[in-house]
Amino acid sequence: MGGTQGNLKFRLTPYLFLLPNILIFSLFIIVPAIRGLWMSLWDWGVFTDKIFIGFDNFKMLLSDTVFWITFKNTIIYSFFVVMLLIIVALALAMMLYRDKLRGKRVFRAAFYIPSLMSMITVGIAWRFILGDEMGLINYLIRLLGGKPVSWLTDGKLAMLCVIVVSVWMWAGYYMIVFISGLQAIPDELYEAARIDGASSVSIFFKITLPLLKPTTLVVLILSTINAFKAYELISVMTKGGPGYATKFIVQQIYQVAFTEDRMGYASAMAVVLMLLIGVFTLLQFKFSGREQDYE
C-alpha cells in the first residue's frame, strides 16, 4: 500500500511543478482565445447592444480592402524581418561565440542591449533620427549639401526603415540564442573535419548549420510570432503611414476595436491573425524535419 502511494506521489510530482505554468497559460492564453472566438460571432461594441450574427464578421473580412492591405503588409514585414534576423543574428553569433575572443562580453552586451529597451523608447529615438525635417540623418545630409530623404513619409522607405529598426532591436537577443546552440556543438566534430582537410565554408555548411537546426527552428518560430504581433514600434515610428504603407493587422485590430467600437469585428480579425500565426508555425515545424542528435 505504501509503495502504491509512493509511486502515485512520484507520478504526480512533475504535474504539480507544471501546474502554475498551466494555470497562467490557461488564464492568459487559452481563455482569452476562446472568448475572442466567441466575440467574433457577435456584432458587439462597448456602447451598443450585442447581436448574434454568426460568421458574418468573417464574411465582411473577405471584402474589407483595408484589412487585406494590412494583411499583405504584415506578411511582407514578417518575411523580411525573420529572414534578416536569422542571417544577422547567426553572423553575430559566429563572430562572438568563441571563448578565446578578446572583449567578447562587451560586444555581446552592446548587441544585446537594444532588445532590453522599451519598443516605445526605440521608436521615439529612431523617429528623431529618421525624421524628415528635424531628423539627425537628414540634418547631416543637409550639412554635406545633399537633399533630405523622406525616410518615414515615403511608403517604400518607411517599410524598409521599420524592418531595419526591428532587426537592429532584436538581432542581439537571437544572437544569444544562436550562441547557446553553437556552444553545444562538440569541438571534436570541428577538429575531425579539420584533420580531414575540410575548409571553413565546408565545415559551416556540413557541420554547423545542420547541427544548429533545432536552434534555428526556435529562432524562426519566436521571431515569426513577434513579427506578426508588431505594434508599439511601428505605431510610434510611422503610425501606420504614410497612408496604409506600414499599417499591420494588429494596428487595424486596435483601430477597429477601440476607435470604431466594433469589438466583434476586431475579434474576427484577431482570430484570423491567430490562425495565421498557427499555420506558419506548423509549416515551420513541418519543413524543419526531425531534430538531429549529435551527442
C-alpha positions as CSV (number, residue, x, y, z in Angstrom):
1,M,0.0,0.0,0.0
2,G,2.8,2.4,1.0
3,G,4.6,1.5,-2.3
4,T,1.5,2.4,-4.3
5,Q,1.1,5.8,-2.6
6,G,4.8,6.4,-3.2
7,N,4.5,5.7,-6.9
8,L,1.4,7.9,-7.1
9,K,3.3,10.8,-5.5
10,F,6.2,10.2,-7.8
11,R,3.9,10.4,-10.8
12,L,2.0,13.4,-9.6
13,T,5.1,15.5,-8.6
14,P,6.0,16.7,-12.2
15,Y,2.4,17.8,-12.8
16,L,2.4,19.8,-9.6
17,F,5.5,21.6,-10.8
18,L,3.8,22.3,-14.1
19,L,0.6,23.4,-12.5
20,P,1.5,27.1,-12.1
21,N,2.6,27.4,-15.7
22,I,-0.6,25.6,-16.9
23,L,-2.8,27.9,-14.9
24,I,-1.0,31.0,-16.2
25,F,-1.1,29.8,-19.8
26,S,-4.8,28.9,-19.5
27,L,-5.7,32.2,-17.8
28,F,-3.9,34.5,-20.2
29,I,-3.8,32.5,-23.4
30,I,-6.5,29.8,-23.7
31,V,-9.4,31.6,-22.0
32,P,-8.8,34.9,-23.9
33,A,-8.5,33.0,-27.2
34,I,-11.8,31.2,-26.6
35,R,-13.5,34.4,-25.6
36,G,-12.2,36.2,-28.6
37,L,-13.6,33.4,-30.9
38,W,-16.9,33.8,-29.1
39,M,-16.9,37.6,-29.5
40,S,-16.2,37.3,-33.2
41,L,-19.6,35.8,-33.7
42,W,-21.4,38.9,-32.4
43,D,-22.0,42.5,-33.6
44,W,-20.7,43.9,-30.4
45,G,-19.5,47.3,-29.2
46,V,-18.8,48.8,-25.8
47,F,-21.6,51.3,-26.2
48,T,-24.0,49.2,-28.3
49,D,-26.1,46.2,-27.7
50,K,-24.6,42.9,-28.8
51,I,-26.4,41.0,-31.6
52,F,-25.5,37.4,-32.6
53,I,-24.6,37.4,-36.3
54,G,-22.7,34.1,-36.7
55,F,-19.9,34.2,-39.2
56,D,-21.0,37.5,-40.8
57,N,-17.9,39.2,-39.4
58,F,-15.7,36.8,-41.3
59,K,-17.7,37.3,-44.4
60,M,-17.2,41.0,-44.2
61,L,-13.4,40.5,-43.9
62,L,-13.4,39.0,-47.4
63,S,-14.4,42.3,-48.9
64,D,-12.5,44.6,-46.5
65,T,-9.9,46.3,-48.6
66,V,-8.1,47.8,-45.7
67,F,-7.8,44.5,-43.9
68,W,-6.2,42.8,-46.9
69,I,-3.8,45.7,-47.3
70,T,-2.7,45.3,-43.6
71,F,-2.6,41.5,-44.2
72,K,-0.2,42.0,-47.1
73,N,1.9,44.5,-45.2
74,T,2.1,42.1,-42.2
75,I,3.3,39.2,-44.5
76,I,6.0,41.4,-46.2
77,Y,7.3,42.8,-43.0
78,S,7.3,39.4,-41.2
79,F,9.1,37.7,-44.1
80,F,12.0,40.2,-44.4
81,V,12.3,40.7,-40.6
82,V,12.5,37.0,-39.9
83,M,15.0,36.2,-42.7
84,L,17.2,39.1,-41.8
85,L,17.1,38.3,-38.1
86,I,18.3,34.8,-38.8
87,I,21.1,35.9,-41.0
88,V,22.3,38.8,-38.9
89,A,21.9,37.0,-35.5
90,L,23.7,33.9,-36.8
91,A,26.5,36.1,-38.3
92,L,27.0,37.9,-34.9
93,A,26.9,34.6,-33.0
94,M,29.6,33.1,-35.3
95,M,31.8,36.1,-34.6
96,L,31.3,36.2,-30.8
97,Y,30.8,32.7,-29.5
98,R,34.4,31.6,-29.2
99,D,35.8,31.6,-25.7
100,K,39.3,32.9,-26.9
101,L,37.8,36.1,-28.5
102,R,39.0,39.2,-26.6
103,G,36.3,41.6,-25.4
104,K,33.5,39.2,-26.5
105,R,31.4,40.1,-23.4
106,V,31.5,43.8,-24.2
107,F,30.4,43.2,-27.8
108,R,27.7,40.7,-26.8
109,A,26.3,43.2,-24.3
110,A,26.4,46.0,-26.9
111,F,24.4,44.0,-29.4
112,Y,22.0,42.6,-26.7
113,I,21.1,45.9,-25.0
114,P,18.7,47.1,-27.7
115,S,16.4,44.1,-27.1
116,L,16.1,45.2,-23.4
117,M,14.9,48.6,-24.3
118,S,11.2,49.6,-24.5
119,M,9.8,49.5,-28.0
120,I,8.2,52.9,-27.5
121,T,11.6,54.3,-26.5
122,V,13.3,52.8,-29.5
123,G,10.5,54.1,-31.8
124,I,10.8,57.6,-30.5
125,A,14.6,57.5,-30.8
126,W,14.6,56.3,-34.4
127,R,11.8,58.8,-35.3
128,F,14.1,61.5,-34.1
129,I,17.0,60.0,-36.1
130,L,15.0,59.5,-39.3
131,G,12.6,62.4,-39.2
132,D,12.2,64.4,-42.4
133,E,12.7,67.9,-41.1
134,M,14.3,67.5,-37.6
135,G,15.9,64.1,-38.2
136,L,19.5,63.7,-37.3
137,I,20.4,61.8,-40.6
138,N,18.7,64.5,-42.8
139,Y,20.5,67.2,-40.8
140,L,23.9,65.6,-41.6
141,I,22.8,65.2,-45.2
142,R,22.0,69.0,-45.4
143,L,25.3,69.8,-43.9
144,L,27.0,67.9,-46.7
145,G,24.9,69.7,-49.2
146,G,22.6,66.9,-50.1
147,K,18.8,66.7,-50.4
148,P,16.9,65.3,-47.4
149,V,15.4,61.9,-47.7
150,S,11.8,61.1,-46.8
151,W,12.6,58.2,-44.6
152,L,9.3,57.9,-42.8
153,T,6.9,59.6,-45.3
154,D,7.7,57.6,-48.4
155,G,5.8,54.3,-48.4
156,K,8.6,52.0,-49.5
157,L,11.3,53.7,-47.4
158,A,9.1,53.7,-44.4
159,M,8.6,49.9,-44.6
160,L,12.3,49.5,-45.2
161,C,13.0,51.6,-42.1
162,V,10.7,49.7,-39.7
163,I,12.2,46.4,-41.0
164,V,15.8,47.6,-40.4
165,V,15.0,49.0,-36.9
166,S,13.2,45.8,-35.9
167,V,16.3,43.8,-37.0
168,W,18.6,46.2,-35.1
169,M,16.5,45.8,-32.0
170,W,16.1,42.0,-31.9
171,A,19.3,40.7,-33.5
172,G,21.2,40.7,-30.2
173,Y,18.5,38.7,-28.5
174,Y,18.5,35.9,-31.1
175,M,22.3,36.2,-31.3
176,I,22.4,34.9,-27.7
177,V,20.1,32.0,-28.7
178,F,22.4,31.1,-31.5
179,I,25.5,31.3,-29.3
180,S,24.0,28.8,-26.9
181,G,23.4,26.5,-29.8
182,L,26.9,26.9,-31.1
183,Q,28.4,26.2,-27.7
184,A,26.5,22.9,-27.6
185,I,28.2,21.6,-30.7
186,P,31.1,19.3,-29.7
187,D,34.6,20.7,-30.6
188,E,35.6,17.2,-31.6
189,L,33.5,17.4,-34.7
190,Y,35.3,20.5,-35.9
191,E,38.7,19.0,-35.1
192,A,38.0,15.8,-37.0
193,A,36.8,17.9,-40.0
194,R,40.0,20.0,-40.0
195,I,42.1,16.9,-39.8
196,D,40.3,15.6,-42.9
197,G,41.1,18.8,-44.7
198,A,37.7,20.4,-44.7
199,S,37.6,24.1,-45.5
200,S,35.8,26.7,-43.2
201,V,33.0,27.0,-45.7
202,S,32.5,23.3,-45.8
203,I,32.6,23.0,-42.1
204,F,29.9,25.7,-41.7
205,F,27.5,24.1,-44.2
206,K,28.1,20.5,-43.4
207,I,28.5,20.7,-39.6
208,T,27.4,24.0,-38.1
209,L,24.2,24.6,-40.0
210,P,22.8,21.1,-39.8
211,L,23.5,20.9,-36.0
212,L,22.0,24.3,-35.5
213,K,18.7,23.2,-37.0
214,P,16.9,22.9,-33.6
215,T,18.1,26.3,-32.6
216,T,17.3,27.9,-35.9
217,L,13.7,26.5,-35.6
218,V,13.3,28.1,-32.2
219,V,14.6,31.5,-33.6
220,L,12.3,31.1,-36.6
221,I,9.2,30.4,-34.6
222,L,9.8,33.1,-31.9
223,S,10.8,35.8,-34.5
224,T,7.8,35.0,-36.7
225,I,5.4,35.3,-33.8
226,N,7.0,38.6,-32.7
227,A,6.9,40.0,-36.2
228,F,3.2,39.1,-36.7
229,K,2.4,40.9,-33.4
230,A,4.4,44.0,-34.1
231,Y,2.6,47.1,-32.8
232,E,4.4,49.6,-30.5
233,L,7.5,50.2,-32.6
234,I,5.5,50.8,-35.8
235,S,2.8,52.9,-34.1
236,V,5.4,55.2,-32.7
237,M,7.7,55.4,-35.8
238,T,5.2,55.8,-38.6
239,K,1.7,55.5,-37.0
240,G,0.9,53.0,-39.9
241,G,1.7,55.6,-42.5
242,P,2.1,57.1,-44.9
243,G,-1.4,56.1,-45.9
244,Y,-1.5,52.3,-45.1
245,A,2.1,51.7,-46.2
246,T,3.2,50.4,-42.7
247,K,-0.1,49.5,-41.2
248,F,-0.3,45.9,-40.0
249,I,-3.1,43.7,-38.8
250,V,-2.5,44.5,-35.1
251,Q,-2.8,48.2,-35.7
252,Q,-6.0,47.6,-37.7
253,I,-7.4,45.5,-34.9
254,Y,-6.7,48.2,-32.4
255,Q,-8.3,50.9,-34.5
256,V,-11.5,48.9,-35.3
257,A,-11.9,47.8,-31.6
258,F,-11.2,51.0,-29.7
259,T,-11.6,53.8,-32.2
260,E,-14.6,52.5,-34.2
261,D,-16.0,50.5,-31.2
262,R,-16.6,47.3,-33.3
263,M,-15.3,44.7,-30.8
264,G,-16.9,41.7,-32.6
265,Y,-15.4,42.6,-36.0
266,A,-12.0,43.3,-34.4
267,S,-12.2,39.9,-32.7
268,A,-12.8,38.3,-36.1
269,M,-9.5,39.9,-37.3
270,A,-7.7,38.7,-34.2
271,V,-9.0,35.1,-34.9
272,V,-7.6,35.3,-38.4
273,L,-4.3,36.6,-37.0
274,M,-4.1,33.7,-34.5
275,L,-4.8,31.2,-37.3
276,L,-2.2,32.8,-39.5
277,I,0.4,32.5,-36.8
278,G,-0.6,28.9,-36.1
279,V,-0.4,28.0,-39.8
280,F,3.1,29.5,-40.2
281,T,4.3,27.8,-37.0
282,L,3.0,24.4,-38.2
283,L,4.6,24.9,-41.6
284,Q,7.9,25.7,-39.9
285,F,7.7,22.5,-37.9
286,K,6.8,20.5,-40.9
287,F,9.6,21.8,-43.2
288,S,12.2,21.8,-40.4
289,G,12.3,18.0,-40.3
290,R,13.5,16.0,-37.4
291,E,16.0,17.4,-34.9
292,Q,19.4,15.9,-35.2
293,D,21.1,14.3,-32.3
294,Y,24.8,15.0,-32.2
295,E,25.6,13.8,-28.6
